[in-house]
């Protein structure tokens, strides 16, 4: 094999390696784009989760308020019954 043939083989190998590296660079850029898209979706999920937590907190407050009103009504009912039965409040 002559020196020129050896150099041509080396040049072909280097060009093949260069093409492979260029392909990997392109694939890495695509992965970077995908990762950014995933990050945006995760950020949106986090915001949605915060909204759900606020809604749960508001529902808990409403349930607690309703429970307290029901307890007050029960107490008032018992007081009224005592007053009606005995003519005085206990």
N, CA, C and O atoms as a GROMACS GRO file, in nm:
protein
  360
    1UNK      N    1   0.087  -0.117   0.000
    1UNK     CA    2   0.000   0.000   0.000
    1UNK      C    3   0.091   0.123   0.000
    1UNK      O    4   0.189   0.130   0.074
    2UNK      N    5   0.056   0.217  -0.085
    2UNK     CA    6   0.140   0.336  -0.097
    2UNK      C    7   0.103   0.435   0.012
    2UNK      O    8   0.001   0.423   0.078
    3UNK      N    9   0.188   0.533   0.027
    3UNK     CA   10   0.163   0.639   0.126
    3UNK      C   11   0.035   0.715   0.093
    3UNK      O   12  -0.041   0.751   0.183
    4UNK      N   13   0.011   0.739  -0.036
    4UNK     CA   14  -0.112   0.810  -0.076
    4UNK      C   15  -0.236   0.729  -0.040
    4UNK      O   16  -0.336   0.786   0.003
    5UNK      N   17  -0.231   0.600  -0.058
    5UNK     CA   18  -0.345   0.514  -0.025
    5UNK      C   19  -0.368   0.513   0.126
    5UNK      O   20  -0.482   0.515   0.173
    6UNK      N   21  -0.259   0.509   0.201
    6UNK     CA   22  -0.270   0.514   0.347
    6UNK      C   23  -0.332   0.645   0.392
    6UNK      O   24  -0.419   0.648   0.480
    7UNK      N   25  -0.286   0.755   0.331
    7UNK     CA   26  -0.340   0.887   0.366
    7UNK      C   27  -0.488   0.896   0.328
    7UNK      O   28  -0.567   0.956   0.401
    8UNK      N   29  -0.525   0.837   0.213
    8UNK     CA   30  -0.666   0.838   0.172
    8UNK      C   31  -0.752   0.759   0.271
    8UNK      O   32  -0.863   0.801   0.304
    9UNK      N   33  -0.700   0.644   0.320
    9UNK     CA   34  -0.774   0.566   0.419
    9UNK      C   35  -0.791   0.646   0.549
    9UNK      O   36  -0.899   0.648   0.608
   10UNK      N   37  -0.684   0.710   0.592
   10UNK     CA   38  -0.690   0.791   0.714
   10UNK      C   39  -0.788   0.906   0.695
   10UNK      O   40  -0.869   0.935   0.784
   11UNK      N   41  -0.782   0.971   0.580
   11UNK     CA   42  -0.873   1.083   0.551
   11UNK      C   43  -1.017   1.035   0.551
   11UNK      O   44  -1.105   1.103   0.605
   12UNK      N   45  -1.044   0.919   0.492
   12UNK     CA   46  -1.180   0.864   0.490
   12UNK      C   47  -1.228   0.834   0.632
   12UNK      O   48  -1.342   0.863   0.667
   13UNK      N   49  -1.140   0.777   0.714
   13UNK     CA   50  -1.176   0.747   0.854
   13UNK      C   51  -1.206   0.876   0.929
   13UNK      O   52  -1.305   0.884   1.001
   14UNK      N   53  -1.121   0.977   0.912
   14UNK     CA   54  -1.141   1.105   0.981
   14UNK      C   55  -1.272   1.169   0.936
   14UNK      O   56  -1.345   1.224   1.018
   15UNK      N   57  -1.301   1.163   0.806
   15UNK     CA   58  -1.426   1.219   0.757
   15UNK      C   59  -1.546   1.144   0.813
   15UNK      O   60  -1.649   1.204   0.845
   16UNK      N   61  -1.534   1.011   0.826
   16UNK     CA   62  -1.642   0.932   0.884
   16UNK      C   63  -1.663   0.968   1.030
   16UNK      O   64  -1.777   0.981   1.076
   17UNK      N   65  -1.553   0.984   1.103
   17UNK     CA   66  -1.562   1.024   1.244
   17UNK      C   67  -1.624   1.163   1.256
   17UNK      O   68  -1.708   1.188   1.342
   18UNK      N   69  -1.582   1.252   1.167
   18UNK     CA   70  -1.638   1.389   1.167
   18UNK      C   71  -1.789   1.386   1.142
   18UNK      O   72  -1.864   1.459   1.206
   19UNK      N   73  -1.834   1.302   1.049
   19UNK     CA   74  -1.977   1.290   1.020
   19UNK      C   75  -2.051   1.233   1.142
   19UNK      O   76  -2.160   1.279   1.176
   20UNK      N   77  -1.991   1.133   1.206
   20UNK     CA   78  -2.053   1.075   1.326
   20UNK      C   79  -2.066   1.180   1.437
   20UNK      O   80  -2.171   1.189   1.502
   21UNK      N   81  -1.962   1.257   1.457
   21UNK     CA   82  -1.965   1.362   1.561
   21UNK      C   83  -2.071   1.466   1.528
   21UNK      O   84  -2.143   1.513   1.616
   22UNK      N   85  -2.080   1.502   1.401
   22UNK     CA   86  -2.181   1.600   1.360
   22UNK      C   87  -2.322   1.544   1.387
   22UNK      O   88  -2.410   1.617   1.433
   23UNK      N   89  -2.342   1.414   1.358
   23UNK     CA   90  -2.471   1.350   1.385
   23UNK      C   91  -2.503   1.348   1.534
   23UNK      O   92  -2.616   1.374   1.574
   24UNK      N   93  -2.402   1.317   1.616
   24UNK     CA   94  -2.424   1.316   1.761
   24UNK      C   95  -2.455   1.456   1.812
   24UNK      O   96  -2.537   1.473   1.902
   25UNK      N   97  -2.388   1.556   1.756
   25UNK     CA   98  -2.415   1.694   1.796
   25UNK      C   99  -2.560   1.731   1.765
   25UNK      O  100  -2.627   1.796   1.845
   26UNK      N  101  -2.607   1.691   1.649
   26UNK     CA  102  -2.746   1.718   1.611
   26UNK      C  103  -2.843   1.646   1.705
   26UNK      O  104  -2.944   1.704   1.746
   27UNK      N  105  -2.814   1.520   1.738
   27UNK     CA  106  -2.899   1.445   1.829
   27UNK      C  107  -2.900   1.508   1.968
   27UNK      O  108  -3.005   1.513   2.033
   28UNK      N  109  -2.786   1.556   2.013
   28UNK     CA  110  -2.778   1.621   2.144
   28UNK      C  111  -2.861   1.750   2.145
   28UNK      O  112  -2.924   1.782   2.245
   29UNK      N  113  -2.860   1.822   2.034
   29UNK     CA  114  -2.941   1.944   2.025
   29UNK      C  115  -3.089   1.910   2.033
   29UNK      O  116  -3.166   1.980   2.098
   30UNK      N  117  -3.128   1.801   1.966
   30UNK     CA  118  -3.268   1.756   1.972
   30UNK      C  119  -3.306   1.717   2.115
   30UNK      O  120  -3.415   1.750   2.162
   31UNK      N  121  -3.215   1.647   2.183
   31UNK     CA  122  -3.242   1.608   2.322
   31UNK      C  123  -3.254   1.731   2.411
   31UNK      O  124  -3.337   1.735   2.502
   32UNK      N  125  -3.172   1.831   2.385
   32UNK     CA  126  -3.179   1.955   2.464
   32UNK      C  127  -3.315   2.021   2.446
   32UNK      O  128  -3.375   2.069   2.542
   33UNK      N  129  -3.364   2.022   2.324
   33UNK     CA  130  -3.495   2.080   2.296
   33UNK      C  131  -3.604   2.000   2.369
   33UNK      O  132  -3.695   2.058   2.428
   34UNK      N  133  -3.594   1.866   2.363
   34UNK     CA  134  -3.692   1.782   2.432
   34UNK      C  135  -3.689   1.807   2.582
   34UNK      O  136  -3.794   1.817   2.646
   35UNK      N  137  -3.570   1.816   2.638
   35UNK     CA  138  -3.557   1.839   2.783
   35UNK      C  139  -3.618   1.973   2.822
   35UNK      O  140  -3.681   1.984   2.926
   36UNK      N  141  -3.598   2.074   2.739
   36UNK     CA  142  -3.659   2.205   2.768
   36UNK      C  143  -3.811   2.196   2.765
   36UNK      O  144  -3.879   2.257   2.847
   37UNK      N  145  -3.865   2.118   2.670
   37UNK     CA  146  -4.010   2.100   2.663
   37UNK      C  147  -4.062   2.027   2.786
   37UNK      O  148  -4.167   2.064   2.841
   38UNK      N  149  -3.989   1.926   2.830
   38UNK     CA  150  -4.028   1.853   2.950
   38UNK      C  151  -4.023   1.944   3.071
   38UNK      O  152  -4.112   1.940   3.156
   39UNK      N  153  -3.919   2.027   3.080
   39UNK     CA  154  -3.906   2.121   3.192
   39UNK      C  155  -4.025   2.217   3.196
   39UNK      O  156  -4.078   2.245   3.303
   40UNK      N  157  -4.066   2.266   3.081
   40UNK     CA  158  -4.181   2.356   3.077
   40UNK      C  159  -4.307   2.286   3.126
   40UNK      O  160  -4.387   2.344   3.198
   41UNK      N  161  -4.325   2.159   3.086
   41UNK     CA  162  -4.443   2.085   3.129
   41UNK      C  163  -4.440   2.059   3.280
   41UNK      O  164  -4.542   2.066   3.347
   42UNK      N  165  -4.321   2.029   3.332
   42UNK     CA  166  -4.308   2.007   3.476
   42UNK      C  167  -4.339   2.136   3.551
   42UNK      O  168  -4.405   2.134   3.655
   43UNK      N  169  -4.291   2.249   3.499
   43UNK     CA  170  -4.321   2.378   3.563
   43UNK      C  171  -4.472   2.404   3.564
   43UNK      O  172  -4.525   2.454   3.663
   44UNK      N  173  -4.539   2.371   3.455
   44UNK     CA  174  -4.685   2.389   3.449
   44UNK      C  175  -4.755   2.298   3.549
   44UNK      O  176  -4.854   2.336   3.612
   45UNK      N  177  -4.703   2.176   3.563
   45UNK     CA  178  -4.760   2.084   3.662
   45UNK      C  179  -4.745   2.139   3.802
   45UNK      O  180  -4.836   2.129   3.884
   46UNK      N  181  -4.629   2.198   3.830
   46UNK     CA  182  -4.606   2.254   3.963
   46UNK      C  183  -4.704   2.368   3.990
   46UNK      O  184  -4.757   2.379   4.100
   47UNK      N  185  -4.729   2.452   3.890
   47UNK     CA  186  -4.825   2.561   3.907
   47UNK      C  187  -4.966   2.505   3.928
   47UNK      O  188  -5.042   2.554   4.012
   48UNK      N  189  -5.001   2.402   3.852
   48UNK     CA  190  -5.131   2.340   3.869
   48UNK      C  191  -5.146   2.278   4.007
   48UNK      O  192  -5.254   2.282   4.067
   49UNK      N  193  -5.038   2.221   4.056
   49UNK     CA  194  -5.040   2.161   4.189
   49UNK      C  195  -5.064   2.268   4.296
   49UNK      O  196  -5.138   2.245   4.392
   50UNK      N  197  -5.001   2.383   4.280
   50UNK     CA  198  -5.023   2.493   4.374
   50UNK      C  199  -5.169   2.537   4.373
   50UNK      O  200  -5.227   2.564   4.478
   51UNK      N  201  -5.228   2.545   4.255
   51UNK     CA  202  -5.369   2.584   4.244
   51UNK      C  203  -5.458   2.482   4.315
   51UNK      O  204  -5.551   2.518   4.386
   52UNK      N  205  -5.428   2.355   4.295
   52UNK     CA  206  -5.507   2.249   4.360
   52UNK      C  207  -5.492   2.259   4.512
   52UNK      O  208  -5.590   2.243   4.585
   53UNK      N  209  -5.370   2.285   4.559
   53UNK     CA  210  -5.349   2.298   4.703
   53UNK      C  211  -5.429   2.415   4.759
   53UNK      O  212  -5.486   2.406   4.868
   54UNK      N  213  -5.434   2.527   4.685
   54UNK     CA  214  -5.514   2.641   4.732
   54UNK      C  215  -5.661   2.605   4.737
   54UNK      O  216  -5.731   2.642   4.832
   55UNK      N  217  -5.710   2.534   4.636
   55UNK     CA  218  -5.850   2.493   4.633
   55UNK      C  219  -5.881   2.399   4.750
   55UNK      O  220  -5.986   2.410   4.812
   56UNK      N  221  -5.791   2.306   4.778
   56UNK     CA  222  -5.812   2.214   4.890
   56UNK      C  223  -5.816   2.292   5.021
   56UNK      O  224  -5.899   2.263   5.108
   57UNK      N  225  -5.728   2.389   5.036
   57UNK     CA  226  -5.727   2.471   5.157
   57UNK      C  227  -5.860   2.545   5.172
   57UNK      O  228  -5.917   2.548   5.281
   58UNK      N  229  -5.910   2.603   5.062
   58UNK     CA  230  -6.038   2.676   5.067
   58UNK      C  231  -6.152   2.580   5.100
   58UNK      O  232  -6.241   2.615   5.178
   59UNK      N  233  -6.152   2.460   5.043
   59UNK     CA  234  -6.257   2.362   5.075
   59UNK      C  235  -6.251   2.322   5.222
   59UNK      O  236  -6.355   2.309   5.287
   60UNK      N  237  -6.130   2.302   5.274
   60UNK     CA  238  -6.117   2.268   5.416
   60UNK      C  239  -6.172   2.379   5.504
   60UNK      O  240  -6.238   2.352   5.604
   61UNK      N  241  -6.146   2.503   5.465
   61UNK     CA  242  -6.200   2.616   5.542
   61UNK      C  243  -6.352   2.616   5.538
   61UNK      O  244  -6.417   2.636   5.641
   62UNK      N  245  -6.409   2.593   5.420
   62UNK     CA  246  -6.554   2.592   5.407
   62UNK      C  247  -6.615   2.478   5.488
   62UNK      O  248  -6.718   2.497   5.554
   63UNK      N  249  -6.553   2.362   5.484
   63UNK     CA  250  -6.603   2.248   5.561
   63UNK      C  251  -6.597   2.279   5.710
   63UNK      O  252  -6.691   2.252   5.785
   64UNK      N  253  -6.485   2.336   5.753
   64UNK     CA  254  -6.469   2.371   5.894
   64UNK      C  255  -6.573   2.475   5.937
   64UNK      O  256  -6.632   2.464   6.044
   65UNK      N  257  -6.594   2.575   5.854
   65UNK     CA  258  -6.694   2.678   5.884
   65UNK      C  259  -6.834   2.617   5.893
   65UNK      O  260  -6.910   2.649   5.984
   66UNK      N  261  -6.867   2.529   5.798
   66UNK     CA  262  -6.997   2.464   5.798
   66UNK      C  263  -7.015   2.379   5.923
   66UNK      O  264  -7.122   2.379   5.983
   67UNK      N  265  -6.911   2.306   5.961
   67UNK     CA  266  -6.916   2.223   6.082
   67UNK      C  267  -6.939   2.310   6.205
   67UNK      O  268  -7.020   2.275   6.291
   68UNK      N  269  -6.869   2.423   6.212
   68UNK     CA  270  -6.887   2.514   6.327
   68UNK      C  271  -7.028   2.572   6.332
   68UNK      O  272  -7.085   2.584   6.440
   69UNK      N  273  -7.084   2.606   6.218
   69UNK     CA  274  -7.221   2.657   6.214
   69UNK      C  275  -7.318   2.549   6.260
   69UNK      O  276  -7.412   2.576   6.334
   70UNK      N  277  -7.294   2.425   6.215
   70UNK     CA  278  -7.382   2.314   6.256
   70UNK      C  279  -7.373   2.292   6.407
   70UNK      O  280  -7.475   2.269   6.472
   71UNK      N  281  -7.252   2.300   6.464
   71UNK     CA  282  -7.237   2.286   6.609
   71UNK      C  283  -7.308   2.397   6.683
   71UNK      O  284  -7.375   2.373   6.784
   72UNK      N  285  -7.295   2.518   6.634
   72UNK     CA  286  -7.365   2.631   6.697
   72UNK      C  287  -7.516   2.611   6.692
   72UNK      O  288  -7.587   2.636   6.789
   73UNK      N  289  -7.565   2.565   6.577
   73UNK     CA  290  -7.709   2.542   6.563
   73UNK      C  291  -7.754   2.432   6.657
   73UNK      O  292  -7.862   2.441   6.715
   74UNK      N  293  -7.674   2.328   6.673
   74UNK     CA  294  -7.708   2.220   6.765
   74UNK      C  295  -7.712   2.271   6.909
   74UNK      O  296  -7.804   2.238   6.984
   75UNK      N  297  -7.613   2.351   6.946
   75UNK     CA  298  -7.611   2.408   7.081
   75UNK      C  299  -7.730   2.499   7.105
   75UNK      O  300  -7.792   2.492   7.211
   76UNK      N  301  -7.762   2.582   7.009
   76UNK     CA  302  -7.876   2.672   7.021
   76UNK      C  303  -8.005   2.591   7.031
   76UNK      O  304  -8.094   2.626   7.109
   77UNK      N  305  -8.016   2.486   6.955
   77UNK     CA  306  -8.134   2.401   6.958
   77UNK      C  307  -8.150   2.338   7.096
   77UNK      O  308  -8.261   2.332   7.150
   78UNK      N  309  -8.039   2.290   7.153
   78UNK     CA  310  -8.045   2.229   7.286
   78UNK      C  311  -8.084   2.333   7.390
   78UNK      O  312  -8.162   2.305   7.481
   79UNK      N  313  -8.029   2.454   7.379
   79UNK     CA  314  -8.064   2.561   7.473
   79UNK      C  315  -8.211   2.596   7.460
   79UNK      O  316  -8.280   2.615   7.561
   80UNK      N  317  -8.260   2.606   7.339
   80UNK     CA  318  -8.401   2.639   7.317
   80UNK      C  319  -8.493   2.531   7.373
   80UNK      O  320  -8.597   2.561   7.432
   81UNK      N  321  -8.453   2.406   7.355
   81UNK     CA  322  -8.534   2.296   7.407
   81UNK      C  323  -8.540   2.304   7.559
   81UNK      O  324  -8.647   2.288   7.619
   82UNK      N  325  -8.426   2.328   7.622
   82UNK     CA  326  -8.421   2.342   7.770
   82UNK      C  327  -8.509   2.458   7.813
   82UNK      O  328  -8.585   2.445   7.909
   83UNK      N  329  -8.499   2.568   7.746
   83UNK     CA  330  -8.578   2.685   7.782
   83UNK      C  331  -8.726   2.657   7.767
   83UNK      O  332  -8.806   2.695   7.852
   84UNK      N  333  -8.764   2.590   7.655
   84UNK     CA  334  -8.905   2.558   7.635
   84UNK      C  335  -8.957   2.459   7.739
   84UNK      O  336  -9.071   2.470   7.785
   85UNK      N  337  -8.873   2.363   7.776
   85UNK     CA  338  -8.918   2.260   7.872
   85UNK      C  339  -8.920   2.314   8.016
   85UNK      O  340  -9.008   2.277   8.094
   86UNK      N  341  -8.825   2.399   8.052
   86UNK     CA  342  -8.811   2.442   8.192
   86UNK      C  343  -8.840   2.590   8.213
   86UNK      O  344  -8.853   2.637   8.326
   87UNK      N  345  -8.849   2.660   8.107
   87UNK     CA  346  -8.877   2.803   8.122
   87UNK      C  347  -8.754   2.886   8.151
   87UNK      O  348  -8.764   3.009   8.163
   88UNK      N  349  -8.637   2.821   8.163
   88UNK     CA  350  -8.513   2.894   8.188
   88UNK      C  351  -8.400   2.828   8.109
   88UNK      O  352  -8.409   2.714   8.064
   89UNK      N  353  -8.297   2.906   8.094
   89UNK     CA  354  -8.178   2.850   8.028
   89UNK      C  355  -8.092   2.784   8.134
   89UNK      O  356  -8.085   2.832   8.248
   90UNK      N  357  -8.027   2.678   8.098
   90UNK     CA  358  -7.941   2.606   8.193
   90UNK      C  359  -7.814   2.682   8.219
   90UNK      O  360  -7.730   2.636   8.297
   0.00000   0.00000   0.00000
